[in-house]
Amino acid sequence: MQDKLTLMIPGPTPVPEKVLRALGKHPIGHRSKEFQAIVSHTSEQLKWLHQTNEDVLTITGSGTAAMEAGIINTLSHGDKVLCGDNGKFGERWVKVAKAFGLEVEVIKAKWGKPLDPEKFQKALVEDKNKKIQAVILTHSETSTGVINDLQTISKYVQAHGKAITITDCVTSMGACNVPMDQWGLDVVASGSQKGYMIPPGLSFLAMSKRAWEAQKRSNLPKFYLDLNAYQKAAYKNSNPFTPAVNLYFALEAALNMLQEEGLESIYKRHYRHQKATQAGMKAMGLSLFAEEGYGSPAITAVAPENIDAEELRKAVKEKFDILLAGGQDHLKGKVFRIGHLGFISDRDVLTAVASIESTLQSLNLLNNKMGAGMAATAAKLQQLE
């Protein structure tokens, strides 16, 4: 049957019908009072989602645009930074920082392992001359399903006194608790196609007062991503360039839905789906890739032994039209990833687990009793209601 594709990947994620209808509206002028009203409303909603009193700026571009903007608006050529690298997107931070001529000290962890906050503390404490200007890291590492201890690392950065945090929250924002002001986060980047439940095309950047002070000193080249221009426009409920008008319609509709659900309910839903998915995989005899206790509420990475993960993904897609994500780089064929963030329900999680279990049986790769994975998933969902 055509047109039954179910996305169970970490982005793009499924889009609610209300959001699709909003997306399909006729465009309006981006300098009109009607559009300014939408900008004003979504700006307040974004502050709510980020749990901050600071402005959250909206950029027409992918999450990487917000990540790059965070660097070029707060740092200067030759500045020293610490970059956390424990996956594909940690690697991207390193590449972006080096592309702009920063002096990069990398704090690594093996893929599947969390970043060690104590290594950040050690580097920051030993920086007696206060040369480190920023600590750059990914909160939820999409490539491995690992969530890093952002709260603790941010605490160590604040103790340093000079450095700021620049954080990729692309997969975590809208999926798990990221209280920007409470944790003292300085630069927070995210993207529309994840927990926001809208198509790709918008990115968001929140900046603390400390980050705006750093912005005044920054000398890295910028034009389209000059946040000074975005902030000035934001005061007028506008945008310095032509924005993706219809994506703003979708954003407002999606944020309305999120506010109706409430932050605590959003976080509980993602936690339930994470734990239920993990339980289902374990009951099938499949190993989780992320270290125990550090799995992301947004995505579960699975490392099946003696099974070609790409063959399994292909079979699930062909048999059930469910799209799972594969492993990246050296993990290709060794890992598959189940996204459970955004507009995902219990039904979606149960269906995905049952489809994986059925596919393994059809390939004669299911070692445990058929139905064990489904039963464990259902039991965990019921337990965490």
C-alpha positions, 0 to 999 in steps of 0.5 A: 500500500502506498503513502503509509510511510511511518517515520521512526527516525530522529528527524525529520519526525512525523508532522501532526495534521493540525500542523500540516493544515497550517503549513498549507495556508496561503502565504502572507506578507512577511512585513505585514501586521498579521505576520508580526503577530505570529512572530510575537506569539511564537517568540513568547512560546519559544521562551516557554519551551526553552525555559528562559527569559531571554530572546529565542531567535528564529533563523530560516535554515537547518539546525547546523545554521544555528550551530554555526551562528552560535560560534561566529556570533560569540567568538573571535579568530584564534580563540581557544575552545573545548569541544566535546566529541562522542559522536557524529555531531560532536565531530561536526562541532570540531569541524565548524570550530576549526573552519573558523580558525579557532584553537580547538581542544577536543575532549573525546569519548568513545561512540556510545559512551557519554562525555566525562564532565570531570574531564571538562572540569579538569581542563577548565580548572587548569586554565589559569590564564582564562584562555578558554572562551567557550565549551562546545558540545552536543546534548543528545548525540543523535548518532549514538543515542547517548545523552550527555550530562549538560547540567554538570558540564554547564556548572563547571563552565560557570565556575570558570568565570569566563568561558560560555557554553555553546550547545547543540540541543537539536534532538533534545529540545522539546523531548527532554528537560533543558531549563536554559536559565536554571542550568546557566546555559549561554547558547542553545541551538535547535531545529524544527524537524525534531521535537518541534514536530514541523518540517525541516527549515527553521532553526532556533538560537537562544542567547544568555546575557553573557553570550550577548556580551561575548557577541559584542567582542566577536570578530568572526565574519557573518552576514546572514547569520549576524544575530545582532540583526536578528535581535534588532528585528525581533524587537519589532516582531520581524526578521532581517531577511525573508523568512519561511512564512509558512513554516512560521504558521506550522511553528505556531500550530505545533507550539500551541499543541506543545503548550496544551500538553505541558512541559512535564507531560512532554518529558514524561511521554518521551521518557515512557517511549524511551524506556518501552523501546529499550525494554522491547529491544532487550526482550528480543535479545538485542543489545543497546548501543548507548551506555546503560543510564545514558540513553537519550529520551529522543532516540534508541540506538541498537547494536544487534550481534551477528545481524546486518543492521542495514539488512534489517532496516531494509526489510522493515521498510519493505515489509511494513513501510516503517523507516528506521535510521541506520548507523553512521560512519563506522557504525553503518551495518552495526547499529540501527536507531529508533527515533521516538521524539516529537509526534510519536504515540504509544501506538507508534512505539508498539507498532515499530517494536512489533515490526522489528520483531516480526522481521527478525523472525521472518529472517530467522534471526529472532533468538527469543520467543516471538512476542517477548519484545512486544509484551515487554514494550506493552508492560513498560508503557502500562507501568509508566502510565 
